[in-house]
Amino acid sequence: MWGAPALAQEGLHFVGTPTVEATKTTTEAFLTATGEVAGAGTGGTATLSATAVVTSGCINPGSKDHEPSGLQRTTTTVTGSEEFTTRQGRGSFTVVTSSVSPGTCPGKMTPVLVDVVFEDVTLTVEAQTGTITYDFGTVDPV
């Protein structure tokens, strides 16, 4: 007995699963998403957005262990967009968000990014043929 024929997916859709990666240093943090879509017409725009919960502090140059003090927590939105073209309706993208950085410190203290958690990380792809989204949830750079 023969199996049912495979059905081709029509309309705008992700090819495989898009990925997201968080990058964090002591001075900045940002997200990068990559993916591929099909059924997109001649091109589209990929937009990555998230809420960044940022903990920053200040390091006194004379401190023995260089532990940050005066920790502050802030919340901000990061976004990034990239336009892409397609070939026969299929296209790839890499989109990077704006970065977050620590605040300022008094005197000669050095501002540092202690921790960042990206919440509600969402990738949206808009094309001539529609709009699709992928929810990554929370991304915690380790």
Beta strands, then each sheet from edge to edge (+ up, - down):
strand 1: 13-14
strand 2: 19-24
strand 3: 29-38
strand 4: 43-59
strand 5: 69-85
strand 6: 91-96
strand 7: 110-127
strand 8: 130-139
sheet 1: 1+ 3- 2+
sheet 2: 1+ 3- 6+
sheet 3: 5+ 4- 7+ 8-
end
